[in-house]
């Protein structure tokens, strides 16, 4: 499980286009996971990275869309 998380994190860090939102989401998720209990910080960071990336992608798509008239 840890190897999978490390590989996913390395892939996201290596490509700046893919890592948008990941850093902020991972920070929030890691802190939240830390307060949940022992060993949950890494899982929280991984989930936070995914959620942060998704939210950044949705926001970029909304910004790039032409306004409706």
Phi and psi in radians as a Rosetta constraint file:
Dihedral C 1 N 2 CA 2 C 2 CIRCULARHARMONIC -1.128 0.35
Dihedral N 2 CA 2 C 2 N 3 CIRCULARHARMONIC -0.660 0.35
Dihedral C 2 N 3 CA 3 C 3 CIRCULARHARMONIC -1.107 0.35
Dihedral N 3 CA 3 C 3 N 4 CIRCULARHARMONIC -0.680 0.35
Dihedral C 3 N 4 CA 4 C 4 CIRCULARHARMONIC -1.137 0.35
Dihedral N 4 CA 4 C 4 N 5 CIRCULARHARMONIC -0.752 0.35
Dihedral C 4 N 5 CA 5 C 5 CIRCULARHARMONIC -1.130 0.35
Dihedral N 5 CA 5 C 5 N 6 CIRCULARHARMONIC -0.705 0.35
Dihedral C 5 N 6 CA 6 C 6 CIRCULARHARMONIC -1.152 0.35
Dihedral N 6 CA 6 C 6 N 7 CIRCULARHARMONIC -0.719 0.35
Dihedral C 6 N 7 CA 7 C 7 CIRCULARHARMONIC -1.132 0.35
Dihedral N 7 CA 7 C 7 N 8 CIRCULARHARMONIC -0.735 0.35
Dihedral C 7 N 8 CA 8 C 8 CIRCULARHARMONIC -1.137 0.35
Dihedral N 8 CA 8 C 8 N 9 CIRCULARHARMONIC -0.725 0.35
Dihedral C 8 N 9 CA 9 C 9 CIRCULARHARMONIC -1.139 0.35
Dihedral N 9 CA 9 C 9 N 10 CIRCULARHARMONIC -0.706 0.35
Dihedral C 9 N 10 CA 10 C 10 CIRCULARHARMONIC -1.121 0.35
Dihedral N 10 CA 10 C 10 N 11 CIRCULARHARMONIC -0.688 0.35
Dihedral C 10 N 11 CA 11 C 11 CIRCULARHARMONIC -1.126 0.35
Dihedral N 11 CA 11 C 11 N 12 CIRCULARHARMONIC -0.743 0.35
Dihedral C 11 N 12 CA 12 C 12 CIRCULARHARMONIC -1.237 0.35
Dihedral N 12 CA 12 C 12 N 13 CIRCULARHARMONIC -0.614 0.35
Dihedral C 12 N 13 CA 13 C 13 CIRCULARHARMONIC -1.282 0.35
Dihedral N 13 CA 13 C 13 N 14 CIRCULARHARMONIC -0.588 0.35
Dihedral C 13 N 14 CA 14 C 14 CIRCULARHARMONIC -1.185 0.35
Dihedral N 14 CA 14 C 14 N 15 CIRCULARHARMONIC -0.527 0.35
Dihedral C 14 N 15 CA 15 C 15 CIRCULARHARMONIC -1.987 0.35
Dihedral N 15 CA 15 C 15 N 16 CIRCULARHARMONIC 1.877 0.35
Dihedral C 15 N 16 CA 16 C 16 CIRCULARHARMONIC -1.053 0.35
Dihedral N 16 CA 16 C 16 N 17 CIRCULARHARMONIC -0.550 0.35
Dihedral C 16 N 17 CA 17 C 17 CIRCULARHARMONIC -1.161 0.35
Dihedral N 17 CA 17 C 17 N 18 CIRCULARHARMONIC -0.583 0.35
Dihedral C 17 N 18 CA 18 C 18 CIRCULARHARMONIC -1.446 0.35
Dihedral N 18 CA 18 C 18 N 19 CIRCULARHARMONIC -0.371 0.35
Dihedral C 18 N 19 CA 19 C 19 CIRCULARHARMONIC -1.588 0.35
Dihedral N 19 CA 19 C 19 N 20 CIRCULARHARMONIC 0.083 0.35
Dihedral C 19 N 20 CA 20 C 20 CIRCULARHARMONIC -1.050 0.35
Dihedral N 20 CA 20 C 20 N 21 CIRCULARHARMONIC 2.208 0.35
Dihedral C 20 N 21 CA 21 C 21 CIRCULARHARMONIC 1.473 0.35
Dihedral N 21 CA 21 C 21 N 22 CIRCULARHARMONIC -0.294 0.35
Dihedral C 21 N 22 CA 22 C 22 CIRCULARHARMONIC -1.193 0.35
Dihedral N 22 CA 22 C 22 N 23 CIRCULARHARMONIC -0.741 0.35
Dihedral C 22 N 23 CA 23 C 23 CIRCULARHARMONIC -1.099 0.35
Dihedral N 23 CA 23 C 23 N 24 CIRCULARHARMONIC -0.856 0.35
Dihedral C 23 N 24 CA 24 C 24 CIRCULARHARMONIC -1.123 0.35
Dihedral N 24 CA 24 C 24 N 25 CIRCULARHARMONIC -0.759 0.35
Dihedral C 24 N 25 CA 25 C 25 CIRCULARHARMONIC -1.120 0.35
Dihedral N 25 CA 25 C 25 N 26 CIRCULARHARMONIC -0.688 0.35
Dihedral C 25 N 26 CA 26 C 26 CIRCULARHARMONIC -1.158 0.35
Dihedral N 26 CA 26 C 26 N 27 CIRCULARHARMONIC -0.663 0.35
Dihedral C 26 N 27 CA 27 C 27 CIRCULARHARMONIC -1.124 0.35
Dihedral N 27 CA 27 C 27 N 28 CIRCULARHARMONIC -0.808 0.35
Dihedral C 27 N 28 CA 28 C 28 CIRCULARHARMONIC -1.143 0.35
Dihedral N 28 CA 28 C 28 N 29 CIRCULARHARMONIC -0.794 0.35
Dihedral C 28 N 29 CA 29 C 29 CIRCULARHARMONIC -1.128 0.35
Dihedral N 29 CA 29 C 29 N 30 CIRCULARHARMONIC -0.655 0.35
Dihedral C 29 N 30 CA 30 C 30 CIRCULARHARMONIC -1.138 0.35
Dihedral N 30 CA 30 C 30 N 31 CIRCULARHARMONIC -0.733 0.35
Dihedral C 30 N 31 CA 31 C 31 CIRCULARHARMONIC -1.152 0.35
Dihedral N 31 CA 31 C 31 N 32 CIRCULARHARMONIC -0.779 0.35
Dihedral C 31 N 32 CA 32 C 32 CIRCULARHARMONIC -1.089 0.35
Dihedral N 32 CA 32 C 32 N 33 CIRCULARHARMONIC -0.754 0.35
Dihedral C 32 N 33 CA 33 C 33 CIRCULARHARMONIC -1.127 0.35
Dihedral N 33 CA 33 C 33 N 34 CIRCULARHARMONIC -0.608 0.35
Dihedral C 33 N 34 CA 34 C 34 CIRCULARHARMONIC -1.084 0.35
Dihedral N 34 CA 34 C 34 N 35 CIRCULARHARMONIC -0.720 0.35
Dihedral C 34 N 35 CA 35 C 35 CIRCULARHARMONIC -1.326 0.35
Dihedral N 35 CA 35 C 35 N 36 CIRCULARHARMONIC -0.375 0.35
Dihedral C 35 N 36 CA 36 C 36 CIRCULARHARMONIC -1.219 0.35
Dihedral N 36 CA 36 C 36 N 37 CIRCULARHARMONIC -0.772 0.35
Dihedral C 36 N 37 CA 37 C 37 CIRCULARHARMONIC 2.931 0.35
Dihedral N 37 CA 37 C 37 N 38 CIRCULARHARMONIC 3.037 0.35
Dihedral C 37 N 38 CA 38 C 38 CIRCULARHARMONIC -1.099 0.35
Dihedral N 38 CA 38 C 38 N 39 CIRCULARHARMONIC 2.268 0.35
Dihedral C 38 N 39 CA 39 C 39 CIRCULARHARMONIC 1.505 0.35
Dihedral N 39 CA 39 C 39 N 40 CIRCULARHARMONIC -0.033 0.35
Dihedral C 39 N 40 CA 40 C 40 CIRCULARHARMONIC -1.632 0.35
Dihedral N 40 CA 40 C 40 N 41 CIRCULARHARMONIC -0.094 0.35
Dihedral C 40 N 41 CA 41 C 41 CIRCULARHARMONIC -1.149 0.35
Dihedral N 41 CA 41 C 41 N 42 CIRCULARHARMONIC -0.721 0.35
Dihedral C 41 N 42 CA 42 C 42 CIRCULARHARMONIC -1.167 0.35
Dihedral N 42 CA 42 C 42 N 43 CIRCULARHARMONIC -0.780 0.35
Dihedral C 42 N 43 CA 43 C 43 CIRCULARHARMONIC -1.110 0.35
Dihedral N 43 CA 43 C 43 N 44 CIRCULARHARMONIC -0.706 0.35
Dihedral C 43 N 44 CA 44 C 44 CIRCULARHARMONIC -1.110 0.35
Dihedral N 44 CA 44 C 44 N 45 CIRCULARHARMONIC -0.695 0.35
Dihedral C 44 N 45 CA 45 C 45 CIRCULARHARMONIC -1.145 0.35
Dihedral N 45 CA 45 C 45 N 46 CIRCULARHARMONIC -0.704 0.35
Dihedral C 45 N 46 CA 46 C 46 CIRCULARHARMONIC -1.130 0.35
Dihedral N 46 CA 46 C 46 N 47 CIRCULARHARMONIC -0.814 0.35
Dihedral C 46 N 47 CA 47 C 47 CIRCULARHARMONIC -1.156 0.35
Dihedral N 47 CA 47 C 47 N 48 CIRCULARHARMONIC -0.712 0.35
Dihedral C 47 N 48 CA 48 C 48 CIRCULARHARMONIC -1.078 0.35
Dihedral N 48 CA 48 C 48 N 49 CIRCULARHARMONIC -0.646 0.35
Dihedral C 48 N 49 CA 49 C 49 CIRCULARHARMONIC -1.096 0.35
Dihedral N 49 CA 49 C 49 N 50 CIRCULARHARMONIC -0.797 0.35
Dihedral C 49 N 50 CA 50 C 50 CIRCULARHARMONIC -1.115 0.35
Dihedral N 50 CA 50 C 50 N 51 CIRCULARHARMONIC -0.803 0.35
Dihedral C 50 N 51 CA 51 C 51 CIRCULARHARMONIC -1.154 0.35
Dihedral N 51 CA 51 C 51 N 52 CIRCULARHARMONIC -0.749 0.35
Dihedral C 51 N 52 CA 52 C 52 CIRCULARHARMONIC -1.088 0.35
Dihedral N 52 CA 52 C 52 N 53 CIRCULARHARMONIC -0.705 0.35
Dihedral C 52 N 53 CA 53 C 53 CIRCULARHARMONIC -1.130 0.35
Dihedral N 53 CA 53 C 53 N 54 CIRCULARHARMONIC -0.739 0.35
Dihedral C 53 N 54 CA 54 C 54 CIRCULARHARMONIC -1.101 0.35
Dihedral N 54 CA 54 C 54 N 55 CIRCULARHARMONIC -0.782 0.35
Dihedral C 54 N 55 CA 55 C 55 CIRCULARHARMONIC -1.141 0.35
Dihedral N 55 CA 55 C 55 N 56 CIRCULARHARMONIC -0.658 0.35
Dihedral C 55 N 56 CA 56 C 56 CIRCULARHARMONIC -1.157 0.35
Dihedral N 56 CA 56 C 56 N 57 CIRCULARHARMONIC -0.660 0.35
Dihedral C 56 N 57 CA 57 C 57 CIRCULARHARMONIC -1.153 0.35
Dihedral N 57 CA 57 C 57 N 58 CIRCULARHARMONIC -0.744 0.35
Dihedral C 57 N 58 CA 58 C 58 CIRCULARHARMONIC -1.141 0.35
Dihedral N 58 CA 58 C 58 N 59 CIRCULARHARMONIC -0.737 0.35
Dihedral C 58 N 59 CA 59 C 59 CIRCULARHARMONIC -1.124 0.35
Dihedral N 59 CA 59 C 59 N 60 CIRCULARHARMONIC -0.695 0.35
Dihedral C 59 N 60 CA 60 C 60 CIRCULARHARMONIC -1.158 0.35
Dihedral N 60 CA 60 C 60 N 61 CIRCULARHARMONIC -0.670 0.35
Dihedral C 60 N 61 CA 61 C 61 CIRCULARHARMONIC -1.154 0.35
Dihedral N 61 CA 61 C 61 N 62 CIRCULARHARMONIC -0.707 0.35
Dihedral C 61 N 62 CA 62 C 62 CIRCULARHARMONIC -1.152 0.35
Dihedral N 62 CA 62 C 62 N 63 CIRCULARHARMONIC -0.667 0.35
Dihedral C 62 N 63 CA 63 C 63 CIRCULARHARMONIC -1.228 0.35
Dihedral N 63 CA 63 C 63 N 64 CIRCULARHARMONIC -0.589 0.35
Dihedral C 63 N 64 CA 64 C 64 CIRCULARHARMONIC -1.434 0.35
Dihedral N 64 CA 64 C 64 N 65 CIRCULARHARMONIC -0.302 0.35
Dihedral C 64 N 65 CA 65 C 65 CIRCULARHARMONIC -1.223 0.35
Dihedral N 65 CA 65 C 65 N 66 CIRCULARHARMONIC 2.465 0.35
Dihedral C 65 N 66 CA 66 C 66 CIRCULARHARMONIC -1.205 0.35
Dihedral N 66 CA 66 C 66 N 67 CIRCULARHARMONIC 2.577 0.35
Dihedral C 66 N 67 CA 67 C 67 CIRCULARHARMONIC -1.182 0.35
Dihedral N 67 CA 67 C 67 N 68 CIRCULARHARMONIC 2.508 0.35
Dihedral C 67 N 68 CA 68 C 68 CIRCULARHARMONIC -1.420 0.35
Dihedral N 68 CA 68 C 68 N 69 CIRCULARHARMONIC 2.449 0.35
